[in-house]
Amino acid sequence: MENFTILTINTWKCDGVYPERIHWMASEIERLNPDIIVCQEVFWTTSGKYDTLKLLQSEQHKKQSSDQSSDEKSRLKYSSFSAARVKDRYINGQFLESASGLGILSVYPIIDSFAINLPDHPADGERIAQFSIVEVNTARLLVINTHLTHLKVENSLRLNQIEAILSQDILKESFDAVLLCGDFNCTEDGITIQYLYQHPDFKVSNAFRRAKVRSARHITLPKKTVSEMLTPEAGDGRCIDFIFLLEKSSQSTLKVDLTQVVLDNPNNAGEFPSDHFGVMASIKVKSKSNQPLSREFSA
């Protein structure tokens, strides 16, 4: 079986103390050492001045070059970015044309990657999903990265967005594992994720609940400050970020050893690397998909 770890994190555009907090995030990611990272709200300026994905990647290269004993896997040398929601955003005293897109970093080769437009709403704007084929040694993965609408009253829109993702022809192909990751902007008990669990074509499971070992806390959208988090009546927050496993057969070839909430430790000022926490899963997959794909999907 092939082993890999995957992390999903909403990187919070250019908000907060940017890019300093991305350097902090990169340092934490280097410590966690995931094999695949899927990111939402990836900040990227059309001028090329700022690029969160490249910043995370370059920080890992710096760590690698300064530590000759580091494993080759820490390089995260493969990447793909899908731009979305292009507009002017304010950063460091100026407005810059920029995107808040989706991105993936990987230790393993990304052999194909493309994005689709999802149903949207004028009050929200463009929403997309990114599909990436990753080769983990002998195993072929399909990693789907998305960020559903944030509009609280639009449960039906989130449902339509998930339906659009699951209707894609690429899901008819043979993969050793299909992972649906990202910021779903809804909790597990909502109609969108309940629809996933009851989908007629896939057996869908939450990597957090499937894991043999998991962290005690399952919160990914915390209150804004540590003091708020410690206020019992306010609660800790909600879980809206997930890693889902999509399987076509009732006989699973996947094992989830560990799932944990990460990037959840504040600094002395009570700040976090992002306004979301991350979710990271350690997964074992049995290789069986040796037939070629029917076509190149990004063409």
ZATIDO-61726 format. One record per residue (C-alpha): residue number from 1; residue in three letters; z, x, y. Coordinates in nm, 3 decimals, padded with zeros to 5 digits. Layout:
<nodes>
NODE    k    r        w        u        v
NODE  NUM  ALA        Z        X        Y
...
</nodes>
This chain:
<nodes>
NODE    k    r        w        u        v
NODE    1  MET   00.000   00.000   00.000
NODE    2  GLU  -00.059   00.107   00.359
NODE    3  ASN   00.230   00.112   00.606
NODE    4  PHE   00.203   00.057   00.981
NODE    5  THR   00.414  -00.056   01.275
NODE    6  ILE   00.287  -00.285   01.548
NODE    7  LEU   00.440  -00.358   01.887
NODE    8  THR   00.355  -00.640   02.128
NODE    9  ILE   00.464  -00.619   02.492
NODE   10  ASN   00.382  -00.799   02.817
NODE   11  THR   00.357  -00.507   03.063
NODE   12  TRP   00.411  -00.724   03.377
NODE   13  LYS   00.101  -00.631   03.579
NODE   14  CYS   00.192  -00.419   03.886
NODE   15  ASP   00.517  -00.603   03.955
NODE   16  GLY   00.853  -00.435   03.984
NODE   17  VAL   00.871  -00.062   04.051
NODE   18  TYR   00.520   00.032   03.942
NODE   19  PRO   00.413   00.278   03.807
NODE   20  GLU   00.761   00.430   03.757
NODE   21  ARG   00.866   00.163   03.511
NODE   22  ILE   00.549   00.226   03.305
NODE   23  HIS   00.652   00.591   03.270
NODE   24  TRP   00.990   00.462   03.148
NODE   25  MET   00.818   00.219   02.911
NODE   26  ALA   00.601   00.503   02.777
NODE   27  SER   00.909   00.715   02.714
NODE   28  GLU   01.068   00.431   02.515
NODE   29  ILE   00.746   00.375   02.322
NODE   30  GLU   00.734   00.746   02.235
NODE   31  ARG   01.083   00.710   02.090
NODE   32  LEU   00.989   00.395   01.894
NODE   33  ASN   00.666   00.559   01.769
NODE   34  PRO   00.458   00.248   01.684
NODE   35  ASP   00.114   00.286   01.527
NODE   36  ILE  -00.046  -00.004   01.717
NODE   37  ILE   00.050  -00.150   02.056
NODE   38  VAL  -00.093  -00.476   02.189
NODE   39  CYS  -00.033  -00.535   02.559
NODE   40  GLN  -00.064  -00.835   02.786
NODE   41  GLU  -00.082  -00.838   03.167
NODE   42  VAL  -00.239  -00.493   03.162
NODE   43  PHE  -00.285  -00.386   03.524
NODE   44  TRP  -00.619  -00.222   03.601
NODE   45  THR  -00.784  -00.166   03.937
NODE   46  THR  -01.162  -00.174   03.972
NODE   47  SER  -01.139   00.146   04.177
NODE   48  GLY  -00.984   00.328   03.884
NODE   49  LYS  -00.671   00.421   04.078
NODE   50  TYR  -00.433   00.237   03.844
NODE   51  ASP  -00.468   00.167   03.473
NODE   52  THR  -00.158   00.074   03.272
NODE   53  LEU  -00.323   00.127   02.934
NODE   54  LYS  -00.446   00.476   03.023
NODE   55  LEU  -00.109   00.554   03.180
NODE   56  LEU   00.073   00.465   02.858
NODE   57  GLN  -00.182   00.662   02.661
NODE   58  SER  -00.167   00.970   02.884
NODE   59  GLU   00.213   00.974   02.871
NODE   60  GLN   00.194   00.988   02.491
NODE   61  HIS  -00.051   01.280   02.514
NODE   62  LYS   00.190   01.463   02.746
NODE   63  LYS   00.470   01.415   02.496
NODE   64  GLN   00.244   01.537   02.217
NODE   65  SER   00.132   01.852   02.400
NODE   66  SER   00.489   01.944   02.497
NODE   67  ASP   00.618   01.910   02.142
NODE   68  GLN   00.413   02.107   01.892
NODE   69  SER   00.613   01.962   01.604
NODE   70  SER   00.520   01.601   01.688
NODE   71  ASP   00.328   01.409   01.426
NODE   72  GLU  -00.040   01.348   01.494
NODE   73  LYS   00.032   00.976   01.482
NODE   74  SER   00.205   00.983   01.821
NODE   75  ARG  -00.130   01.037   01.997
NODE   76  LEU  -00.238   00.670   02.020
NODE   77  LYS  -00.583   00.807   02.094
NODE   78  TYR  -00.780   00.486   02.029
NODE   79  SER  -00.786   00.208   02.285
NODE   80  SER  -00.969  -00.102   02.403
NODE   81  PHE  -00.925  -00.304   02.722
NODE   82  SER  -01.048  -00.654   02.809
NODE   83  ALA  -01.034  -00.740   03.179
NODE   84  ALA  -00.933  -01.085   03.300
NODE   85  ARG  -00.797  -01.269   03.604
NODE   86  VAL  -00.962  -01.037   03.858
NODE   87  LYS  -00.830  -01.073   04.212
NODE   88  ASP  -00.664  -00.872   04.491
NODE   89  ARG  -00.306  -00.772   04.412
NODE   90  TYR  -00.054  -00.601   04.638
NODE   91  ILE   00.074  -00.261   04.528
NODE   92  ASN   00.229   00.024   04.722
NODE   93  GLY   00.138  -00.111   05.065
NODE   94  GLN  -00.217  -00.222   04.999
NODE   95  PHE  -00.423  -00.497   04.835
NODE   96  LEU  -00.649  -00.374   04.556
NODE   97  GLU  -00.901  -00.563   04.348
NODE   98  SER  -00.757  -00.562   04.000
NODE   99  ALA  -00.738  -00.730   03.662
NODE  100  SER  -00.448  -00.852   03.453
NODE  101  GLY  -00.604  -00.811   03.111
NODE  102  LEU  -00.535  -00.749   02.745
NODE  103  GLY  -00.527  -00.408   02.579
NODE  104  ILE  -00.467  -00.233   02.251
NODE  105  LEU  -00.363   00.125   02.174
NODE  106  SER  -00.377   00.262   01.822
NODE  107  VAL  -00.314   00.570   01.616
NODE  108  TYR  -00.584   00.442   01.382
NODE  109  PRO  -00.954   00.391   01.460
NODE  110  ILE  -01.053   00.069   01.639
NODE  111  ILE  -01.397   00.007   01.491
NODE  112  ASP  -01.478  -00.304   01.692
NODE  113  SER  -01.318  -00.500   01.977
NODE  114  PHE  -01.426  -00.797   02.184
NODE  115  ALA  -01.280  -01.079   02.392
NODE  116  ILE  -01.346  -01.452   02.417
NODE  117  ASN  -01.274  -01.696   02.697
NODE  118  LEU  -01.017  -01.962   02.622
NODE  119  PRO  -00.990  -02.313   02.769
NODE  120  ASP  -00.826  -02.285   03.110
NODE  121  HIS  -00.690  -02.488   03.400
NODE  122  PRO  -00.767  -02.457   03.775
NODE  123  ALA  -00.396  -02.416   03.850
NODE  124  ASP  -00.371  -02.123   03.612
NODE  125  GLY  -00.702  -01.941   03.595
NODE  126  GLU  -00.883  -01.738   03.331
NODE  127  ARG  -00.730  -01.690   02.988
NODE  128  ILE  -00.878  -01.479   02.710
NODE  129  ALA  -00.809  -01.355   02.357
NODE  130  GLN  -00.891  -01.005   02.235
NODE  131  PHE  -01.000  -00.940   01.875
NODE  132  SER  -00.981  -00.582   01.744
NODE  133  ILE  -01.066  -00.447   01.399
NODE  134  VAL  -00.840  -00.155   01.311
NODE  135  GLU  -00.875   00.068   01.006
NODE  136  VAL  -00.534   00.177   00.877
NODE  137  ASN  -00.651   00.434   00.623
NODE  138  THR  -00.791   00.214   00.342
NODE  139  ALA  -00.674  -00.116   00.493
NODE  140  ARG  -00.877  -00.321   00.740
NODE  141  LEU  -00.680  -00.522   00.995
NODE  142  LEU  -00.782  -00.788   01.243
NODE  143  VAL  -00.545  -00.776   01.539
NODE  144  ILE  -00.568  -01.073   01.777
NODE  145  ASN  -00.404  -01.031   02.116
NODE  146  THR  -00.355  -01.321   02.356
NODE  147  HIS  -00.162  -01.457   02.653
NODE  148  LEU  -00.155  -01.836   02.669
NODE  149  THR  -00.120  -02.042   02.985
NODE  150  HIS   00.213  -02.025   03.167
NODE  151  LEU   00.190  -02.384   03.298
NODE  152  LYS   00.503  -02.551   03.164
NODE  153  VAL   00.358  -02.902   03.137
NODE  154  GLU   00.034  -02.791   02.969
NODE  155  ASN   00.137  -02.799   02.602
NODE  156  SER  -00.198  -02.954   02.512
NODE  157  LEU  -00.382  -02.668   02.687
NODE  158  ARG  -00.188  -02.405   02.490
NODE  159  LEU  -00.274  -02.598   02.175
NODE  160  ASN  -00.643  -02.601   02.271
NODE  161  GLN  -00.627  -02.227   02.337
NODE  162  ILE  -00.486  -02.159   01.990
NODE  163  GLU  -00.749  -02.386   01.835
NODE  164  ALA  -01.020  -02.186   02.014
NODE  165  ILE  -00.880  -01.860   01.874
NODE  166  LEU  -00.861  -01.987   01.518
NODE  167  SER  -01.213  -02.132   01.528
NODE  168  GLN  -01.380  -01.791   01.569
NODE  169  ASP  -01.631  -01.684   01.301
NODE  170  ILE  -01.463  -01.347   01.259
NODE  171  LEU  -01.176  -01.521   01.083
NODE  172  LYS  -01.418  -01.607   00.800
NODE  173  GLU  -01.450  -01.236   00.722
NODE  174  SER  -01.237  -01.048   00.470
NODE  175  PHE  -00.940  -00.854   00.608
NODE  176  ASP  -00.635  -00.703   00.444
NODE  177  ALA  -00.421  -00.843   00.723
NODE  178  VAL  -00.473  -01.070   01.023
NODE  179  LEU  -00.212  -01.048   01.297
NODE  180  LEU  -00.190  -01.284   01.594
NODE  181  CYS   00.023  -01.127   01.866
NODE  182  GLY   00.113  -01.174   02.228
NODE  183  ASP   00.280  -01.384   02.494
NODE  184  PHE   00.254  -01.749   02.389
NODE  185  ASN   00.449  -01.888   02.685
NODE  186  CYS   00.621  -02.136   02.453
NODE  187  THR   00.902  -02.132   02.202
NODE  188  GLU   00.877  -02.160   01.826
NODE  189  ASP   00.983  -02.526   01.818
NODE  190  GLY   00.698  -02.636   02.050
NODE  191  ILE   00.382  -02.814   01.937
NODE  192  THR   00.161  -02.505   01.971
NODE  193  ILE   00.347  -02.289   01.720
NODE  194  GLN   00.427  -02.584   01.497
NODE  195  TYR   00.051  -02.643   01.483
NODE  196  LEU   00.012  -02.281   01.368
NODE  197  TYR   00.266  -02.329   01.091
NODE  198  GLN   00.086  -02.641   00.969
NODE  199  HIS  -00.268  -02.506   00.998
NODE  200  PRO  -00.486  -02.620   00.704
NODE  201  ASP  -00.680  -02.295   00.667
NODE  202  PHE  -00.406  -02.033   00.707
NODE  203  LYS  -00.058  -01.968   00.585
NODE  204  VAL   00.109  -01.860   00.909
NODE  205  SER   00.443  -01.682   00.923
NODE  206  ASN   00.653  -01.527   01.198
NODE  207  ALA   00.704  -01.154   01.131
NODE  208  PHE   01.054  -01.178   01.274
NODE  209  ARG   01.163  -01.443   01.025
NODE  210  ARG   00.967  -01.286   00.741
NODE  211  ALA   01.133  -00.945   00.774
NODE  212  LYS   01.381  -00.814   00.520
NODE  213  VAL   01.580  -00.670   00.811
NODE  214  ARG   01.566  -00.795   01.169
NODE  215  SER   01.754  -00.746   01.492
NODE  216  ALA   02.036  -00.987   01.571
NODE  217  ARG   01.889  -01.098   01.902
NODE  218  HIS   01.558  -01.282   01.914
NODE  219  ILE   01.505  -01.309   02.289
NODE  220  THR   01.192  -01.174   02.461
NODE  221  LEU   01.207  -01.341   02.803
NODE  222  PRO   01.547  -01.246   02.943
NODE  223  LYS   01.727  -01.364   03.250
NODE  224  LYS   01.637  -01.148   03.549
NODE  225  THR   01.960  -00.947   03.568
NODE  226  VAL   02.222  -00.824   03.326
NODE  227  SER   02.488  -01.033   03.505
NODE  228  GLU   02.282  -01.347   03.443
NODE  229  MET   02.248  -01.252   03.077
NODE  230  LEU   02.625  -01.221   03.048
NODE  231  THR   02.681  -01.566   03.196
NODE  232  PRO   02.736  -01.789   02.889
NODE  233  GLU   02.624  -02.112   03.054
NODE  234  ALA   02.294  -01.951   03.158
NODE  235  GLY   02.209  -01.839   02.806
NODE  236  ASP   02.032  -01.516   02.719
NODE  237  GLY   01.678  -01.640   02.764
NODE  238  ARG   01.397  -01.752   02.537
NODE  239  CYS   01.167  -01.608   02.273
NODE  240  ILE   00.801  -01.658   02.369
NODE  241  ASP   00.647  -01.334   02.238
NODE  242  PHE   00.552  -01.318   01.872
NODE  243  ILE   00.376  -01.136   01.592
NODE  244  PHE   00.231  -01.389   01.348
NODE  245  LEU   00.078  -01.310   01.008
NODE  246  LEU  -00.223  -01.523   00.912
NODE  247  GLU  -00.304  -01.536   00.541
NODE  248  LYS  -00.563  -01.737   00.352
NODE  249  SER  -00.403  -01.709   00.011
NODE  250  SER  -00.066  -01.838  -00.102
NODE  251  GLN  -00.020  -01.505  -00.282
NODE  252  SER   00.073  -01.270  -00.002
NODE  253  THR  -00.034  -00.905   00.006
NODE  254  LEU   00.190  -00.833   00.308
NODE  255  LYS   00.549  -00.720   00.325
NODE  256  VAL   00.751  -00.705   00.647
NODE  257  ASP   01.031  -00.453   00.614
NODE  258  LEU   01.173  -00.466   00.966
NODE  259  THR   01.116  -00.666   01.283
NODE  260  GLN   01.312  -00.594   01.598
NODE  261  VAL   01.328  -00.680   01.965
NODE  262  VAL   01.263  -00.359   02.161
NODE  263  LEU   01.235  -00.237   02.520
NODE  264  ASP   01.548  -00.442   02.586
NODE  265  ASN   01.789  -00.176   02.711
NODE  266  PRO   01.854  -00.184   03.088
NODE  267  ASN   01.900   00.115   03.313
NODE  268  ASN   02.207   00.165   03.532
NODE  269  ALA   02.065  -00.076   03.791
NODE  270  GLY   02.032  -00.353   03.532
NODE  271  GLU   01.651  -00.327   03.528
NODE  272  PHE   01.419  -00.335   03.227
NODE  273  PRO   01.079  -00.171   03.167
NODE  274  SER   00.918  -00.516   03.195
NODE  275  ASP   01.016  -00.876   03.261
NODE  276  HIS   00.962  -00.930   02.886
NODE  277  PHE   01.111  -00.753   02.588
NODE  278  GLY   00.881  -00.633   02.312
NODE  279  VAL   00.863  -00.724   01.944
NODE  280  MET   00.790  -00.455   01.685
NODE  281  ALA   00.729  -00.504   01.312
NODE  282  SER   00.700  -00.258   01.024
NODE  283  ILE   00.448  -00.395   00.775
NODE  284  LYS   00.312  -00.295   00.434
NODE  285  VAL  -00.032  -00.419   00.334
NODE  286  LYS  -00.221  -00.397   00.007
NODE  287  SER  -00.579  -00.277   00.053
NODE  288  LYS  -00.842  -00.503  -00.102
NODE  289  SER  -01.111  -00.573   00.161
NODE  290  ASN  -01.383  -00.330   00.055
NODE  291  GLN  -01.681  -00.550   00.139
NODE  292  PRO  -01.861  -00.487   00.469
NODE  293  LEU  -01.843  -00.729   00.759
NODE  294  SER  -02.138  -00.966   00.785
NODE  295  ARG  -02.222  -00.850   01.138
NODE  296  GLU  -02.100  -00.659   01.444
NODE  297  PHE  -01.898  -00.911   01.641
NODE  298  SER  -01.884  -00.729   01.974
NODE  299  ALA  -02.264  -00.714   02.001
</nodes>
